[in-house]
Structure formats: C-alpha cells, structure tokens
Amino acid sequence: MSELRRTALFEQHEKLGAKNIGFCGWEMPVQYEGILKEHEACRNGVALFDTSHMGEFFFEGDLLSSGVNEATTVDVLALPIGKCKYGFLLNENGGVIDDLIIYKADKDRLMFVVNASRIDIDFKTIDERLHSGSFTDASDQTSKLDIQGPKAKEILQEFVPFDLDELGFFSFKESEIMNSFALISRTGYTGELGYEVYVDNKTAPLLWEKLIERGAVPAGLGARDVLRLEMGYSLYGQELDKNTTPIEAGVGFFVKYDKDFAGKAALLKQKEQGAPRKSIAFKTNSKRAPRHDMEIWQNNQKIGVVTSGTFSPCLKSGIGIGSVDSKLFDKELPLEINTGRNMQAISLEKLPFYKK
C-alpha cells in the first residue's frame, strides 16, 4: 500500500486538530470541530477548504490547430478570456474519464483543473489528443484554497489587489497575493458566494492562517460533501465514472454539440435513442442518511442504486441522488431504498435540494 500524500497545508491541519482520512491517495481533513458547524459556517458565514489535492495542467499553443479544443466537451475557442467553464473529458463510448473546469487565461493559454484521483489518466489522455503546443502538469507545485460563504468576499478582499466585485460567476483573474502569483476565480462547489485561490505551496500556509485570523472557519471534506449534495452537484466516482455518460448522470445539459469532441457520437446516439439509465434526486422521510450503493426499489423490484446520500442540515432529512433503469422507472409510482435493515420510503425531488 503506497503512502498517502500530504498537501502544503498538512501542518496547519495538524495544529487545528483535524481528523484526517485517506482520500484519493491523499491524507486530507474530513472535519475539524464538526461537520455540522463547518456546514453552518459556509451557509451563513465563511468556510475555508484545502483542495490542494486537485490537479492543475497548463496548455500553451494554438487552440485551433493543436487538438485541445477537441480533447474535451468545452469549446475553448468560444470561451472568452478571463472566463472558465465546466465540462467533461470523455472516452469514445461517452463515459466520463473526468469532469473538469477549463480556464482561458489568454488566446493561446489554458489551465485545466481536474480531480485528484484522475490526475495521471487525465494528463495522459489529453496529452495523447494534442498535436502541438506545450502541455505541463503543475499539480505538485500548486496549492488551492476555497473560500466559500456569504462573507467570503469581505474576508478575501483584504488580500487581493483588485475589487472582487469585478469577478462575475465563473470568471477569474491572474494577480498577486502576498507578493506571489495567484489566480483567483469566482467558483466553488457549495452553492454559496465563493472563490477558489491558486497559489504556490510556500504562500498557501501563510494565506490559510491569515484567512482564519480574519474569521474564516476551516472546513473538511465531510462538510464539503454535504454542501455539494445539497446543491445536487456530481462527484466523480459516484455520479460520474468511465462507464457513465453525462446524459445518464443528469448533467448532459452542460454538453454543447456545435463542435467535435471525443465521445460525441455516443452521446448523440443516446440523445436520439434514449439513455439506458437516468439520474434521480430524492428525499427520505426521516433524518437517516441514504448511503452509496443502497438499492432503489419500485414495483417490487430493484431498479437502481443510490450514488450519493447524506443528512441535509438545511432540509432536516436524508437526501440522495440515484441511478435507475430508464425502462423500469416510473415517476408516478412509490419508491423505496433498501437500507440493509428495512425498506424506507423516498420521494422524488427537484435539484437543487437547497434553495435560498
């Protein structure tokens, strides 16, 4: 078993008494003072997350002739400079190798942000699809801090030499923080006002401590998962994987078909003929949280599985996302999940679960 990797903020997590777990090959904080407190901080104040385990790639070259525009579902030619966009790296069957965000820094310069568990396969896949240009993996040299919550702008503004009001949603700027290069984007995984800050590994601990001094509450992976699920956001390895298409995962609306990309033909076939599986969102009738891989039943038969589930502090009930057989599922009939001890009734919901 290989040793777990640690981010540049590991010592800060230790000082704060974080409870660490193994996650995608990294030793990461799952919580500090408690998931509920950290969730509350993000929804009503400001929470600070270490997401430095994620990967960052940089591309420089001709966006038209290099093959980079066909490598993913994101149309980088149409993407304005200073904007970023969510999309997918697909295989030829339309399965999701990874979901990612691409940042357009200049007419010939991009940054890719990918999931920690997929760094190696993502880099190899994209690199093989390129015909020219420079493509580099800067993941080991880059730290990422997420400042999320209604008071995020108030706390971060002191460290940024431009007015954060200039950043629209899914916009970013290259700038400086503490005399070091930084990229600041108005993005996040929580549904709240927030920013993701990319800095070098030396600057990250200094910025982390300063933000906490100003009132940011450190938050771990546990709160982050609850927050993202309340918004109905997909998680790679649960809603998304190499055998699941964006259409089957309920996120096909992020894909535009006015350009070529690997996996396009498979997705067009599913659009025309229908996907064999579909994603549903549901709420339980109790505070008990549904769990990944619990069976979903309808009409006295198993029709699918839970892909993600948790207790929602905002809804005061269990919530979940599931993948069901399109032909067996009937939205008009009662649904249940098999908890392993009993059958529990669930009701269909529209995403997001959490609405301000």
N, C-alpha and C positions, 0 to 999 in steps of 0.2 A: 504494500500500500504506500503510495507516494505521500510525502509530507505536504501538509496544507500550506498554501502560500499566504502571505500577510500583506496588507496594504501599508502605505507610508503612515497611516494613522493608527496602527495597531497599538502603539504605546499609549496614545490618548484614550483608546477604548479600555485598556487595562486600568489606567488611572481612574476612570469613571466607573469601574466595577461592572463592565459589560458582561453579559452572559454570551459567550461565543459558541458558534456551531460551525460544522463543516458545510460549505455551500459552494457548489460548482468548483471544487478544488481549492477554495479559499477558507481561511478561518475568519468568520465575519460575526459581528454583534447581532444577535437576534433580538435583544432588548437590553435596556439599562435599568430604569426604575419600574418598568412595566409597560406592556403593550397598550393597555387602555389609556394610561397617562400620556404616552407618546402619540397615540392616535388623537387624543383630545388637543394636544399642543398643535398638531398640524391643522386640524379643522378650525381651531379658534385662535391660535397664536402663531407660532412658527416652530417648525421642526427641522432638524439638521441631520442629513443622512450621508454616510460614507458609501459611495457607489463606485469606488476606485477599482473594484474588481472587473468592471466592464471594459471592453476593448475599444481602442481608437486607432483607425487607419487613416493615412493621408495619401491622397492622389494628386499628382500634378501632371498635366498634359492636355492634349486636345480632346475635349469632351465629345466631339462629333466622330472622330476617326479612331479613337483608342479602344472602343468597345465598352467603355464604362457606362454608357447610357443604356446598353442592352443587358448589363450584368444583373440589374435588379429591376423591380417594378417602378422605381422612382424615375421620373423624367427629369434628369439633371439639366438638360438643355433648356427646358421651360422654367426651371426653378430660378427665381430671382436671386441675385447676390444678396447675402445677408439673411436669407431665409433657410429653414430646414424642413424636412418632410419625412414622415413615417412611411415605411414600405417594407418590402419583403425580398429576400434572397431565396429563389425557388429552384427546385430541381426540375427536370424535364416533365415529370408527372404532375407538376403543380404543387408538390409538397413543400412545406416551409423548412428550408435549411436554417433560416433565422429570420426574425423580424429586427429591423434596424432603423436608425434615423440618419439621413444624409444631410450634411451642412454644406452650403455653397458659399465659400469664402471669397472666391473671385471667378472670373470667366474660365479659368483653367485650373482651379484648385478646390478640392473637396475634402471633407472629413466624414468618415463613417464611424458611427457608434454602434457597437454590437454587444450581444450578451456574452457574459464571462465564459459560459460553458461551450460557446461556439467560436471562440476567437480563432483557433487553429484552422478549423474546417472552413470558416468564413473567408479567412485570408487566402487560403489555398484556392478556394472556388473562384473568388473574384479575380485573383491574380491570373488564373488559367483562362479567364474570359477576356483578359486585356490583350490588345495587340501592340500597344505602345504606352509611353508615359511612365512616370515614377510612382510606385506604389509601396508604401512603407507601413510597418506596424509599430506604433508608438505607445502601445498599451503599457509596457513596463516603465516608461518614463512619465506617464500621465496619471494624475490623480483627479478624481471627480467628486465634488461636493454638491449635494442637492439641498437647497434652502427652500422650504415649502410651507405655505400657510398665509393667512390674511396679512400678517405683519412682516412677510418676507422682504418686501421692498424697503420698508422702513429700516430694517436691520442691515441689509446688504448695502444700501446706498452709500453709507459712510466709506466703504472700501473701493468703490467704483468711481472712476473719474469722468463719468458721463451720467446724464439723467436717465434713470431706469425706465421712466415713462416713455422714452424713445423706443423701447422694445415692445413691439406687438407680439401676439401669441405666435410661437414657432418662428421667432426672429432671434438673431444673435449679433454680437459684436466682438471683434478681437480688440483687446485692450490691455491694461496692466492692473495688477493687484499686488501691493507690497513690493513694487519695483520689479515685478516679474511678469512675463507674458501670461495672459489669461484670456480664455474665451468664455463669454457669459451669454447663456441662452435663456429665453423665457419659455421653458419647457418643464415637464415633470410627469410623475406617474401617480399623482394623488388626487387630481381634480381641483386642487386649490391654486391660487396665485403662487407662482414659484419660479425659481431659477436654478439652472444647473451650471456649475462653475468648473471649468477645466484649468488646472494649474499644474506646475511641476511638483515633484514629490517633496522637494525641500520647502516649498511655500505652503503646501497643504496643511501640515500640523499647526503652523502659525496662524493661518486663516481660520482653521477649525476652532482653536482656542479663543481667538478674538470674537468670533461669532457667538460662541457660548457665553462669553463675558457680557455681550450685549443683550443676551436674553434668549438665544436660540436653544431649544431643548433637544439634546441628542436622541435620535430615534433609530431603532434597528430594523432588521428585515421583517420581524413579526408585524410591527405597525404598518410597514410599507405594503405588506401583502394584504392586510385588511383594507387599507386605503384604496389600493388599486382594484380590489374586488368590489368594493362599494361603488366604484365607477364602472365596473364591468370591463376593465382592461384585461387583455390577454396576457398570459405568462408562457414563455417558451418552455416546453417540456410538459405542459399541462393542456392548455387550449391548443397550442401550436406544436407541431413536430414535422418531421420529414415525410410522414405518411398522411398528413392532414393539409388540405388546401385552405387558403384564406376564405373561400366561399363556405366550406364545411365548418370553419371556425367562427363564422358570423362576422368576419371583418373584410369580406370581399369588396365592400364599398370603398376601401382605401385604394383599390387597384384601378388604374385607368388603362384603357386598351388602345390608345391612339399612338402607341409606339411598340416596337418589338422588345421582347424580353424572354429569357429562358422560362419555360413553363406556360407561356401564353396560350398555346394551342390546347393544352389540357384544361385550363380554366375556361376557355371559350366553349369547350365541349360540355363542361359541367353547367355553364350558364344556359346552354341550349337544351340539354337533356335532363338537367336536374342533378344535384349532388346526392350521393347515397346517404350522407349524414348531414345533420344540421345542429346548430348550437341553440340551446335554450337557457334562459335565466329563470331562476325560481327562488321562492322564499319558503321556509319551513313554518310550521305552526307552533314553534317553540324556540327557546334560546339555544337549543342543541345545534351545534355546527355540523353540517354535512362534510364529509371527507372525500378526498380524491379517491377515485375508483369504486366508490359505493355504487351499487346497481340502481338504475332507474327503471321502474316497472309501470306498466299501463295495461289494462285489459288482461290481467293475469299472466303477463309475460314480460320478460326483461326486454327493454327496448334501447338501453344505452347505459352510460356511466356518468358519474359526476367527475368533472375535470378539475374544478376548484370549489372549495367551500370554506366558510368561516362563520363566526358570530359577528354580526354587524352592530357596533355600539350605537350607530345612528338609527337603525331600524328596530333595535332591541329584539332581533330574531336571527335565526340562521339564514344565510343566503348562499346561493351557489350557481355555478354555470355547469351545464351538462352537454354531452354529445349524444344524440339519439338517432336511431334509424329513421330516415325520412319517410319510408313507406309504412312503418309501423306506428309512427307518432300521429296522434290526433289531438289537436289543441283543445277540443271540446270535451274530452274525457278526463276523469280524475287521474292524477299522477301520484306515485309514491317512490320513496327511496328505501332500499333495504339497508338498515344500519348495522346489520350483523346480529342484532338482538330482536329487532322488530321491524315492522313496516311503518314508515312515517309519511303522512300526507304532505305534499308540497303543492304550491300554487304558482302558476306562471307569472312572471313579472317582466316589465319593460326596462331596458337599461337606459340610463344608469340607475342603480338602486338608490343611490344618494343624490338627492336633488336639493339645492339650496333654496 
